[in-house]
């Protein structure tokens, strides 16, 4: 087995004959019961099904040219994969998917092998990763800390090396925050550039599937396979790409991070500023216009989109829902249609207010999380730490931004941390350039 579970390493191992999809994936499936996989998986493929899939791939030598040939991956359990149940971390909600979500179908068509479905904050409502009846995936670096959510199992499945990539979803940060807590990359497309067909929606108008990988090349490889319009998703678009030769970068000022009270995160962010300043000229970013819409996500009418998606189920099965998630979604009913329009106007006003920023800058850099959260903190206060996690993430999807979460540093207690690079959708390659430069400077 390659030293690091990455797409590029696996492709080299297959090409050299070091291993085969059958041999690799048989060994990986034996790990499902390992301690580091506890509460990571909601359902897994059987060894016989995995062997059949690998045998079919190996039967035709031409399949080795597929971009994801024999690459093991996991799927957050609010994304459909044909033949698996979709639970959204609520057993009573479960249904067996007959058709795969477009992102999963495109990955499998490119040769990837799905090992199973991963745990999450129920109905993707949370940024902590602890709101599931299937247990809490253990942060593999320090079990006292949360794994990050809502895509908790997806993030841990990559950081523990059982898969080379994992599909998650992101509404307010779920495709970025687990990346930070797990020391991996989190690729959050701008809403619409990846198909949303086959998701259990949280906020359908700006949800997006995401991917977690151990390296940047892996995220680029998956994006190349799944990006593009989909007639099954009326919200999908063509994903126009605008090349950027020399990205102009702005960073959130240090005092905005220090104000959250986590001295270690402040120190790591200072280090990130120092490292980036060696790579490019940095401007200072005023994040307040962006963050002006943060409260719409969980304290405003945007919460009602979750009610549209699963509210009827919650009404019919109140005892089946997590005690934080069910009431939170139902609380959206206090908002009126007029409130919803006011929310839409606020988002439009914010896009206009931030438009000038994007004429001067190509990349906005923030911490992914501004303060690290322990499991004890969430047990003592189920809501406050959750909202704290979203300080630098909640605004991105309503504003239509691309986001790339990049690992950067580890705390004294061993917990990973990272930054996020935001861009306009057409300029996402600017974020890739900066992430690549950081990756080279680390090596």
N, C-alpha and C positions, 0 to 999 in steps of 0.2 A: 504494500500500500504506500502511496506517496506520503512524504513527511507532512504536507499540509493539504487539507481537503479543499482544493480549488479546481475550477474547471480546466485551467491550463495544465496543471500538474496531472490531472487524470487523463487528459488527452495525450500527454507525453507517455504516461504509463501504458496506455492501451496501444499506442503506436509502436512502442518498443517491445511489446509482448511481456512486459513485467507483470501485468495482470489482465483480466478480462472483466467485462461487466458482470458475468455470472459469479466469478470468484470474488470480486470486490463486494458486490451487493449481498451475496450470501453472508459474508463476514459482517457487514453492517447490520443486517437484520438480526444477527445474534446479539446485538448490543441493546435491543429495545428494552430489556429488563435491567440494564446496568443502572447503578444508582444515579449517575448524572443525567439519565433520561426520565427519571421519576416525574410524573405530571407534565411531561413535555408533549406526549402524544395522546390524542383522544381515540384515534383508530389507526391501525397499521395494516399494510398489505401482508397477505400470507406469504410464507416462503415459496409455496408452490406458484402463486401468481407472479411473484417477483422473478422466479426462475424461468417461467414461461415467457415473460416479457423480455428478459435478457437473451434467452435462447433465440427468440424471434429476431432480435436485433443482430445477434452474432451470425445468424444463418445467411445473411446477404452481405458480402464484403463491402458493397457500395454504401451500406449504412454507416461505415466508419467515417465517411465524409460528412455526415450530419453534424451540425455545429455543437449539439449537446449529446452526442453519442454516448450512451451509457452513464450519463451524469445523474447521480442520485439527488433528489430534491424533496422538500416537504411543502405542504400547503396548509395555511391557516384555515381552521375549520369554519370559517364563514365564506369560503370559496368552494364552489362545486367541483368535484372530480367524479366522473362517471364511475359507478360501482361502489363508491364510498357514501356513507351517511354524512350529511351536513348537519351539525348540531348547533353551531354558533355558541357553544359552551352552555347549552340548555338541553338536557336529555329529552324533555317532553316536546321540544320543538323539532326533533330530528326527522329528517326525510332522506330517502336514498336518491341520490342524484342520478338522473338518466343521461344527462349531457354535461360535459365538462365546461367550466368557465373558459372563456376564450384564451386567457393567459395560460391556463393549465393545458388546454388542448394544443396551443401553439408550441409550448415547451415539449410536450410528448411527441408531437409531429417532428420536432427537431432532434429526437432521440433520447430525451431525458426520461428518467425512471422515477415515478412517484413512490416514495416509501410509505407515506401516510399523511394523516391530518393532525395538525398541532393545536395545542391549547391556546386560550385567549381570554381576555376579560369578556364576560358574557355580552353577547350582541355588540361586540367591539366598543363597549361603553366603558372607557377607562384608559388611563395612561400608566397604570401601575403593574398590571399583570397578576393581580391577586384575587380577582373577582370571578372565580370559576368553581363550580362544584366538582370539577375534575382535579382539584388540587392546585398548588402553586409551583410552577417550574422553579427549580433552585438556581439562583444566580451562580454560575460555575466558578466565579472568582472570589465571592464572599457571600455565603448564604444568609448573612444578616441583612443584605440589601435586596431590593426588589429586582426582578428580571427586566422590568420595563414592560409597558403594555401599549395598546391592547394585544399586540402580536408577540406575546411572551414566549410561547412554545417555538414559534418560528425563529426568533432570535437565538434562543438557547440551542436549537437543533443545529444551527450553523456554528456557534461558538464552541460547541462540544465536538465538532468534527464528524458528525454522523451523516451530514449532507453537505453538498457543495453550494447549494443555494436554497433559499426558502422564500416562498411567496407569502407576503403579509398584505395587510390593507392599511390605509392611512386616511383618517378624517381630520383629526386634530394633532397628530404627532405619532401615531402608532407604527409608522414605518421608519421612524427616525429615533425615537426614544429607546426602544429595545436595542438598537444598534449601539448607542452610547453605553448602555449598561453592560453590553456583551463584548465590547471591543472589536466591532466589525463595521462593515459599510452598510448603510441603508440608503437605497436608491428610491426616491419618491418622485415619480414622474409628475409633470404638471397634469392636473385632472383633464381627462379626455385623450391624452396621448397613448394611454394603454386602455384597452376595453374594460368596461365595468360589467359586461354581461356575465352572469353566473355568480354574482356576489349577493350575500345577504346584506342589504344596504344599511348603513347607519344614516348618512346624509347623501342621498343618491346624487344630488346636484353637484357635489364636489368631492365625493369619495374617489379613491384611486387604489388599485392594486399596487404593491411595492415588491421589492426584492431585497433580501439580505445576503451578503456574500463576505467571504474572508478577505478578498482583495478587490481592487478596483476593476481589474480586467474581467472578473466574473460578472460584476454588475453590467458592464458594457456588453458582454456576450449575451446575457439574458435580454437586455434591452433591445439588441439587434434582432432577436427572434420574435419578441412579443409586441414591439411597438407597431403602431399603425391603426388606421380606421377599421371599424367593424360595423357592418350593417345591423347587427343585433343590438348595438348600443347607440341609441339616438344622441347621446352626449359625446360620442367620440369625434375626434377631428383628425386632420391630416398631419398635424405635428410639424409644421414648417420649421426648418432649421436655418439659422443665420450664423455663418462663421464669424468668430471673434479672434482676431490675431493677437492682441495684447490686452487681456482682461483688465479692466479698471475695478479695483477692489475697495470696498468700504467695510469697516468693522464696527460693531457696537462698542462704545467706550467702556473701559474697564470699570468705571464707577457704577455703571448700570448693572454689571454682573456682581460686583462686591456688595451692592445694596441688598442682594438676596441672602447674604449672611453666611455663605459657605466659603471659608477662607481658602480651602484647598482648591475648590473650583476656580476661585479668583486667581490663584497662583498658576494653575494650569492654563487658564485663559491668557494670562500675561505671557506665559511661555509661547502660546500659539501666536500671539501678536508679534513677539520677537522673531519667531521662525518665519512668519509670513512677510515681515518687513524686510527680511533678507532676500526674499524672492520677488517682491514687487513693491511699488509705492502704495501706501495705504492712506485712505481717507477715513474720516470719522463719520459714522452713520447715526442719525437720529431715528431711533426705532419707534418712538412714540406714535407716529401716524399709523404705522403697521399694526402696533399692538392695540390700537383704539377699538378694534373689532374682536379682540380676544374673548370678551365676556359673552358675545353672541353665541359662542359654541355650546356652553353648558348653562349659562344664566339667561339666555335670550331665546328668541323664536326659532333659531336654527335647530334647537333641541326637538322641535316638533317633527322634523323629518324622520327622526328615529321612531316617533309615534306612528307616522304613516307606514313605516316598514314593519314594525312588530307590535304596535300598540294593541291591535285586536287580539293577538295571541296572549299578551300579558293580561288583558282583561279576562280572558277565558281561563287562564292558568296562573293566577296570581301567586300560588304557593310554589310554582315551578321556577320562579325567577329569583335571582340574587337579591338580597334585601336592600342593597344600594342601587342596583341597576333598574329594577322594576319601578320603584317610586320616582326615580330621577326622570325616566322617560315619561311617565304619566304626568309629572309636574309640568310638562310643556303645554298641557291643555289650558293652563291659565293665560296663555298668550292668544291674542285674537288675530284674525286675518289682517287687520290694520297693523298689528305689531310685526307680522311677517313682512309686509311691504316696507315698513320703516327699517327693518333689518336689511332688506335688499337695497334700499336707498343708502343706508350707512355703508354697505360694502362698496357700492358704486362711488360714493363720495370718497371713500378711502383709496380706491384705485386711482381716482383723479388726483387726490392729495399726494400720492406716492409716485405719480407718473414722472415728475421732474427728477426724482432720484434716479430712475432708470435711464434718463437721458445722459446722466453724468457717470453712472457706474454700471458695470456688468454683473458684478458678484457682490452679494451682501453676506457677511460672515457673522454668525452668532454662536454662542454656546448651543449645543443641542439641549442640554439641561443645565440650568443655572445653579442648582443645588441638588446634591445626591440624597436620595430618599431610602430609608431603611424600612424593613417590614414592620418593625415596632412602631414607627411613625404612622404608617397607614392603619395599623390596628388601633392606635390611639385616636386617630382622626382620619376617617375614610375619605374625606373630601379635600381637605386643605392641601396635603402633599400631592394629590392628583392634579389639582389645578396649578400648583407650583411647577410641576413637570412640564406643563404646557405653555409656560411663559414665553418661550422663544419658538414655539411650534404652531400654536392655534391659528395664527393669522394666515398661514401659507396657502392652504387649499382654497378658502374663499376668495383669495386674491389671485388664484390661478398660477402660483409660482412652482417652479421646479425646485427640489431640494435634494442635496446629497450630504448625508451624515457621514463624517470621516472620523475614524478613531484618532485620538491625540492625547496620549498620556494615561497614567494610572495613579490613583491616590495612594497614600501611605498604607491604607488598608486593603490594597490590591484591587480596588474597583476601577474598571476602565471608565474613560470619559472621552468626549469628542466634541467637535465643532460641526456646524451645518453650513453649507454653501448654498445660498439661494440665488436663483436667476429668473429672468423672464423665460417663458417656455422655449422660445426660438433660440435662446442663447445658452442652452444648457451645456454646450461644449466648453463654455468659459469656465464653468464650475469644474468640469473634468480636467481642464488644463491646470487649474490651481491644485486640485487634489493630486494630480500626477506629479506636479512639482514637489508637493509635500512628501509624497511617497518616495521620490528619488532622494530628497534631502535626508530622509530617515535611514536609507539603505547604506 
